[in-house]
Amino acid sequence: MVSFKPSNKKFSVDAYDNFRFPVAYDWMHIGGYDDLNAAITACKQVIDEFYRENIEADDSADDLFKKYLMYGEVPCITGSYDETAFNSQNYAIKRSEELTKMRRN
């Protein structure tokens, strides 16, 4: 996949593919960021992109989240920060609920 490049950025966002067990060579480098909020935004974009490409009209929130668990990329932030600032699984659950609710309305 993507080779890791040294960065002088404070935060690094990387993701592994849920479809394959996360081994070292399956990690993808998303980007380096000086700001935690920018790193969190990048993580959210990874999940949102998966949902945009995989949502179907009849998906329930549970169906959509299960797809993500099986096939989605899991973004992670490395760097010195409060690890409770972003949880990819919690965000994925929240977004699956929001997106399926919007489709029902």
Summary of the structure (lengths in Angstrom):
residues: 105
radius of gyration: 14.4
end to end distance: 39.7
largest distance: 46.3
contacts: 288
relative contact order: 0.21
helix: 50%
strand: 18%
